[in-house]
């Protein structure tokens, strides 16, 4: 057994010296990346329509905020069981953006879906996000962006509600 291990080590060393192992490793990584990319694309296509609509709405909201000169710091930021749709910076203000997309307003405004429970989970996520930052922002706020329309219908109607709600009273920022 010891002779086989030594022979294997010598063969590996020779392959490494010739660069074969490096080329094989790069080939493996390229194939793996290609496979993961195709898996992600298939997965995105396989999403239910309401989730695809939500993703489309987030992209529209991001474009809208970029046109305002905002810098997008994060998209779909997961913090434990909570998620922040967009995290952006508008000047000195760190903005946590909740995006609500609807095909129409037959059942009310999209922002009405940001109820007490949703505000609580957004506050919890924001506090976790702020705790992870190295530099504390001078100001932060919560905005809601309403996107009304569908990808097939053309240009959506977008409404931006600044400072839509405040941090939940249960949470405190000490600085």
C-alpha positions in Angstrom: 0.0 0.0 0.0 2.8 2.4 0.8 4.3 1.9 -2.6 1.0 2.8 -4.3 0.7 6.0 -2.4 4.2 7.0 -3.3 3.6 6.2 -6.9 0.4 8.3 -6.9 2.2 11.2 -5.3 5.0 11.1 -7.9 2.4 11.0 -10.7 0.5 13.9 -9.2 3.7 15.9 -8.9 4.7 15.2 -12.5 1.2 16.2 -13.7 1.4 19.4 -11.6 4.8 20.2 -13.0 3.5 19.9 -16.6 0.5 22.1 -15.9 -2.0 19.3 -16.7 -3.6 19.5 -13.3 -4.1 23.2 -13.6 -5.7 23.0 -17.1 -7.9 20.2 -15.9 -9.0 22.2 -12.9 -9.8 25.2 -15.0 -11.8 23.0 -17.4 -13.7 21.6 -14.4 -14.5 25.1 -13.1 -15.6 26.3 -16.5 -18.0 23.3 -16.9 -19.3 23.8 -13.4 -19.9 27.5 -14.0 -21.7 26.7 -17.2 -23.9 24.2 -15.5 -24.7 26.5 -12.6 -25.6 29.3 -15.0 -27.9 27.1 -17.0 -29.5 25.8 -13.8 -30.2 29.4 -12.6 -31.7 30.3 -16.0 -34.0 27.3 -16.0 -34.9 28.0 -12.4 -35.8 31.6 -13.2 -37.9 30.5 -16.2 -39.7 27.9 -14.0 -40.8 30.5 -11.4 -44.5 31.0 -11.0 -46.0 34.1 -12.7 -46.5 36.1 -9.5 -42.8 35.7 -8.6 -41.6 36.6 -12.1 -43.8 39.7 -11.8 -42.2 40.6 -8.5 -38.7 40.3 -9.9 -39.7 42.4 -12.9 -41.1 45.0 -10.5 -37.9 45.1 -8.5 -35.9 45.6 -11.7 -38.2 48.5 -12.7 -37.9 50.1 -9.3 -34.1 49.8 -9.4 -34.0 51.5 -12.8 -36.2 54.2 -11.5 -34.1 54.9 -8.5 -30.9 54.9 -10.5 -32.4 57.6 -12.8 -32.8 59.6 -9.6 -29.1 59.4 -9.0 -29.3 56.8 -6.2 -26.6 54.2 -5.7 -27.9 50.6 -5.3 -26.0 48.8 -2.5 -27.9 45.6 -2.5 -30.7 43.7 -4.1 -32.9 41.1 -2.3 -30.6 41.2 0.7 -31.4 38.2 3.0 -30.9 38.7 6.7 -32.0 35.6 8.6 -35.6 35.0 7.7 -36.1 38.6 6.5 -35.4 40.1 3.1 -34.8 43.7 2.0 -35.8 44.2 -1.6 -33.4 47.1 -2.3 -30.8 48.9 -0.2 -29.7 52.2 -1.7 -27.9 55.4 -0.8 -29.4 58.8 -1.7 -26.8 61.3 -0.7 -26.1 60.8 3.0 -29.2 58.8 3.6 -29.3 55.0 3.6 -32.6 53.9 2.2 -34.3 50.5 2.7 -36.8 50.1 -0.2 -39.7 47.8 -0.2 -41.0 47.2 -3.8 -44.7 46.3 -4.3 -45.7 45.2 -7.8 -49.3 44.7 -8.9 -50.9 44.3 -12.3 -53.5 46.9 -11.5 -55.2 48.7 -8.7 -58.5 46.9 -8.7 -57.8 45.6 -5.1 -56.2 48.8 -3.7 -52.8 50.4 -3.8 -49.8 48.2 -3.6 -48.4 50.1 -0.6 -51.4 48.9 1.4 -49.8 45.5 1.5 -47.0 46.9 3.7 -48.9 46.1 6.9 -47.8 46.1 10.5 -46.2 42.6 10.2 -44.3 43.6 7.1 -43.1 46.8 8.7 -41.9 44.8 11.7 -39.9 42.3 9.6 -38.4 45.2 7.5 -37.4 47.0 10.7 -35.8 43.8 12.0 -33.9 43.3 8.8 -32.8 46.9 8.7 -31.4 46.7 12.3 -29.5 43.6 11.4 -28.1 45.3 8.3 -27.1 48.4 10.2 -25.3 46.3 12.8 -23.2 44.7 10.1 -22.0 48.0 8.7 -18.5 49.3 9.5 -19.5 52.9 9.0 -22.8 54.1 10.4 -24.9 56.2 8.2 -25.9 59.7 9.3 -29.6 59.0 8.4 -31.7 56.1 7.3 -35.3 55.7 6.2 -37.8 53.2 4.8 -39.4 53.9 1.3 -42.0 52.0 -0.7 -41.9 51.9 -4.4 -45.2 50.9 -6.1 -44.9 49.4 -9.6 -48.2 49.0 -11.4 -48.2 47.0 -14.6 -46.8 43.9 -16.2 -43.8 43.0 -18.3 -46.1 42.3 -21.3 -48.1 45.6 -20.9 -45.1 47.9 -21.6 -44.0 50.8 -19.4 -45.2 50.5 -15.8 -46.6 53.3 -13.6 -44.1 53.8 -10.7 -44.9 55.7 -7.5 -42.2 56.4 -4.9 -43.3 57.0 -1.3 -40.4 58.4 0.7 -40.2 57.8 4.4 -43.2 55.6 4.2 -42.9 54.4 7.8 -40.5 54.6 10.7 -38.5 52.0 12.5 -40.6 49.7 14.7 -40.7 50.9 18.3 -39.5 47.5 19.4 -36.1 48.2 17.8 -33.6 50.9 18.8 -30.4 52.2 17.1 -27.9 53.3 19.7 -25.6 55.9 18.1 
